[in-house]
Amino acid sequence: MAHPKRKTSKMRRDKRRTHYKAKETQLSTCSNCGTAHESHTVCPSCGYYKGQLAISKDNILREEKV
């Protein structure tokens, strides 16, 4: 395995890492109930995704208790 001949300076290391950022989650409104939720996920309050029922209300309540 190769080893570096010189120490990488803090400036050079940090310049390389400028793109490693945490991104904010994209929020969208539910078409069924109107609450805000993460994009491309099932609405946690009603269980709908893209206008169709994905998870019933009973399953949502069971998952929250566990």
Secondary structure by P-SEA (a helix, b strand, c coil): cccccccccaaaaaaaacccccccbbbbbbccccccccccccccccccccccccccaaaaaaaaac
